[in-house]
């Protein structure tokens, strides 16, 4: 048993809109779970507990990166240069670059090569207080490589102190074998790739890229129906480049989240509000692609749609492995408040992964996934970047101290 005292506590309770700050607090950890959290004057006695002095720091739930593509091989730096010379993301994709380039490199890479790369990326996020990651496939586009990606993602969670949720994103792009036959590839997904990998226990959720350069709403619906028949929740890359009414489709299937959403309209917002679907905002992709259409933040607020924030870490549109930076970008680019930003990588990110009853809040019964910061004001986590104030983190009740603090 551990007793953390002399701390400021950020509870981030789901029913609140603020930090849920307790200025002089105690947290008691018993095994993998939080046993008690609250004001010091109310704390029960724990004579046998290990006492940890928080030295006045700020204790929050561990951060959650609820949208990443961490398993890939190759580099897309050349495409970055092309965009700086005027090419668009869509033009690069149509010329055989973009996702297709990463698919070629990922298919050629071995399991060990992919794992080495993914571990390095995950460690960068862990060092910033991340205790839970979602990792998508989608750079295989065939059964063999999609399996390999998901196996690597599972291994990341087994080898590192981080919780990993895996998402099958086979409907990410049309593979070369199915050029000009998108429906045929959807057949392959729903009849072979999805049921096979689900039966192997590799899939926690199913995602798709519903977009003018991706898959149509009708094709996406087929994937969702197949996922639903297997009892798997769905998520969706929606309304990033064009409005395909993907958010409404996602809402019809009670999707955990709809992500990107720069082109989201009023009806899509209302549908998400009615279904409880989380809006996952990805300011890194917005920034990296130099987009000029901001997601409809005021509409999302007005309809009380929960907003999560994630890195979208991927090789083509957000090669960023820094969730703290996403807080700053969400504030400066999307004008979210500091409270909304921190809730976006904790309680709302947990909801986007279907884990609201396990992580994201700091209260009794939750997993003891925590982060202790060398700050006194929670707004510091949004205000600054480039300086990492993480002192230590707990994953499953076990303390981990970053190398630079040792």
Rosetta blueprint (number, residue, H / E / L):
1 X L
2 X E
3 X E
4 X E
5 X E
6 X E
7 X E
8 X E
9 X E
10 X E
11 X L
12 X L
13 X L
14 X L
15 X L
16 X L
17 X L
18 X L
19 X L
20 X L
21 X E
22 X E
23 X E
24 X E
25 X E
26 X E
27 X E
28 X E
29 X E
30 X E
31 X L
32 X L
33 X E
34 X E
35 X E
36 X E
37 X E
38 X E
39 X E
40 X H
41 X H
42 X H
43 X L
44 X L
45 X L
46 X L
47 X L
48 X L
49 X L
50 X E
51 X E
52 X E
53 X E
54 X L
55 X L
56 X L
57 X L
58 X E
59 X E
60 X E
61 X E
62 X L
63 X E
64 X E
65 X E
66 X L
67 X L
68 X L
69 X L
70 X L
71 X L
72 X L
73 X L
74 X L
75 X L
76 X L
77 X H
78 X H
79 X H
80 X H
81 X H
82 X H
83 X H
84 X H
85 X L
86 X L
87 X L
88 X L
89 X H
90 X H
91 X H
92 X H
93 X H
94 X H
95 X L
96 X L
97 X L
98 X L
99 X H
100 X H
101 X H
102 X H
103 X H
104 X H
105 X H
106 X H
107 X H
108 X H
109 X L
110 X L
111 X H
112 X H
113 X H
114 X H
115 X H
116 X H
117 X H
118 X H
119 X H
120 X H
121 X H
122 X H
123 X H
124 X H
125 X H
126 X H
127 X L
128 X L
129 X L
130 X E
131 X E
132 X E
133 X E
134 X E
135 X E
136 X E
137 X L
138 X L
139 X L
140 X L
141 X L
142 X L
143 X H
144 X H
145 X H
146 X H
147 X H
148 X H
149 X H
150 X H
151 X H
152 X H
153 X H
154 X H
155 X H
156 X H
157 X H
158 X H
159 X H
160 X L
161 X L
162 X L
163 X E
164 X E
165 X E
166 X E
167 X E
168 X E
169 X E
170 X E
171 X E
172 X L
173 X L
174 X L
175 X L
176 X H
177 X H
178 X H
179 X L
180 X L
181 X L
182 X H
183 X H
184 X H
185 X H
186 X H
187 X H
188 X H
189 X H
190 X H
191 X H
192 X H
193 X H
194 X H
195 X H
196 X H
197 X H
198 X H
199 X H
200 X L
201 X L
202 X L
203 X L
204 X L
205 X E
206 X E
207 X E
208 X E
209 X E
210 X E
211 X L
212 X L
213 X L
214 X L
215 X E
216 X L
217 X H
218 X H
219 X H
220 X H
221 X H
222 X H
223 X H
224 X H
225 X H
226 X H
227 X H
228 X H
229 X H
230 X L
231 X L
232 X L
233 X E
234 X E
235 X E
236 X E
237 X E
238 X E
239 X L
240 X L
241 X L
242 X L
243 X L
244 X L
245 X L
246 X H
247 X H
248 X H
249 X H
250 X H
251 X H
252 X H
253 X L
254 X L
255 X L
256 X L
257 X E
258 X E
259 X E
260 X E
261 X L
262 X L
263 X L
264 X L
265 X L
266 X H
267 X H
268 X H
269 X H
270 X H
271 X H
272 X H
273 X H
274 X H
275 X H
276 X L
277 X L
278 X E
279 X E
280 X E
281 X E
282 X L
283 X H
284 X H
285 X H
286 X H
287 X H
288 X H
289 X L
290 X L
291 X L
292 X L
293 X L
294 X L
295 X L
296 X L
297 X H
298 X H
299 X H
300 X H
301 X H
302 X H
303 X L
304 X L
305 X L
306 X L
307 X E
308 X E
309 X E
310 X L
311 X L
312 X L
313 X L
314 X E
315 X L
316 X L
317 X L
318 X E
319 X L
320 X L
321 X L
322 X L
323 X H
324 X H
325 X H
326 X H
327 X H
328 X H
329 X H
330 X H
331 X H
332 X H
333 X H
334 X H
335 X L
336 X L
337 X L
338 X H
339 X H
340 X H
341 X H
342 X H
343 X H
344 X H
345 X L
346 X L
347 X H
348 X H
349 X H
350 X H
351 X H
352 X H
353 X L
354 X L
355 X L
356 X L
357 X L
358 X L
359 X L
360 X L
361 X L
362 X L
363 X L
364 X L
365 X L
366 X L
367 X E
368 X L
369 X L
370 X E
371 X E
372 X E
373 X E
374 X L
375 X L
376 X L
377 X L
378 X L
379 X L
380 X H
381 X H
382 X H
383 X H
384 X L
385 X L
386 X L
387 X L
388 X L
389 X L
390 X E
391 X E
392 X E
393 X E
394 X E
395 X E
396 X L
397 X L
398 X E
399 X E
400 X E
401 X L
402 X L
403 X H
404 X H
405 X H
406 X L
